[in-house]
Amino acid sequence: MLRSTGAAVGLAALGVTTVGTAAAHFPEGLEFTVRTPGGDDTLRLDSETHLAVTVRPSEEFDPLAKQGRRIAERYRLGVSDVVAVDGAGARPVTSFVGADHADSGLTLVFPVEGTGLEAGDTEVELRWERGEVGAHHGLSGTASLTVE
């Protein structure tokens, strides 16, 4: 922990972040798709308040093997600057498992509020926290999204 404001300012000038979780603690490994209430990948901020994210099994991670009473609470969604801050980002309000093989995966429904998404954004990041909620290690992934 830095105690000197001067040191923190100096590190900031060099582009070094001193707050939040390092990307190395959340390496890429999540594969997911995003659907808006309109059924596409365009989020309309003036009329849509939730996003559905389906996490699919991959070589790195099987969301269906990670089931448990509170597993959905370990996910966070938002723009990269938001989810990089410890515990920040939107948490899912509900989750369910696809009913057939074509839709296999864990679907999570997130509120748009708390994601930091703004008109013009083109990408959203999902993080899964290994261990307890608020853990500093896990996996991440990004998906394309158009925000209007």
N, C-alpha and C positions, 0 to 999 in steps of 0.2 A: 504494500500500500504506500503510495506517495504521500508524504506529509508536506512537501514544499509546493506552494502554489506556483512558484517560478519553475520548478521542474515539470509540473503538469502542463504549464503553458508552453514550455520548451518542447515537450513531447508532442503536444497538439500541433505546434508549428511544423513538426516533422511528419505529421500525418499519423501519429501513433495514438490509438485509442486506449484510454485508461479505464473506461467503464464499460461493462457489458461482458458478453461471452465471446471468446475467440472462435473464429470459424473452424479452427482445427478441432474444437470440442464438439462440433456438429458437422462432420464431413458429409458430403453428398452420399445418399444411399436410399432415399425415399423416392418412389415413383408414384405420381398421382396425377389425376385429371381434375379440372375445375369446371363446374356447371353452374350457371346462374339460373334464377327462376324462369328466365326466358328460354332455357334449354340450350344455350350456346355459351361461348366464352367471352361475351361482351357484358360487362357489368354496367348498368345504368344507375348511377348514384341517386338520381332524382326519384326513382321508383322502386329500386330493389334493395332489400335490407339484409339478405342472407346469401351465402354461397355454399354449394355442396361440393365437397372434396372427397374423391374416392381414392384411397391409398391401395395400391395394387401390390401383390407379392413380387419380390425381386430377389436377386442373388444375395443382397445385403440384408434384407428385412422381409419378414412375413407378418403383416399386421393381424392376420387371423390367428397366428400362434401366440400373439401377445394380448389375448382377451383377458378380461378381468373386470371386476366391478367398476373400477375407476380408470380404465385404460384411456378413455377419450380425453380425460383431463390432462394427459401428458402431451397433447398436441397444441401447437400455437401456430397461428396463421397471420401473415402480414407482409408489408414491404420489408426488405432486408434491414433497413435502418431501425425499424421497430422491433423485429424479432431478435435483433442483435443485443438488445438490452435485456438483462436478466428478467425472466418471467413475463416480458411484455408481449403483446400481440393478442389477438382474439382467441378465446377458448371455445371449443364446440358447445353448442346448446343441446345437441342430441347426436346419436350415432346409431347405425344399423349395419348388418351384414347383407350383401347382395343375395337375392333369392335364387338366382340361377348362375350357371357357370360363366355365362357371357358377362355378368356383372359381378364377378368375384372380387372381393376386396372389402375393405371397411369404409363405409361412407360416413363422413362427419359433416354436420351442418354448422357453419360459423356465422355469427353476426358480422356484418361489414364494419360496424362500429368497433374501433379498437385495432383495425388492421393497418390504418394509416394510408389506405388506398385513396388516391385522388385522380381526377380526370387527367388523362394522358399517360397514366402508369400502364406498363405492358407486361409486368411480371409480378408474381406473388411467391413468397417463400413459406414452406411448411417445415416446422421443426417438431421432432418427437424427442421427449426427454426420457433418457434411460433412468430407471429407478423412480424415486419419488418426484412428485410435482415440484417444479422449480430446480430440478437437477441441472448441473452445468455440463453434462455430456449427453450425447444422443446422436441422432441423424437428422439430415435436412434434405430438402429438394426444392426445386423451383419449377414453376409452370407458367406458360404464357397466358395472359389475360388482357383484354382490352377494357379500359375503364373510361366511360363517358360521363 
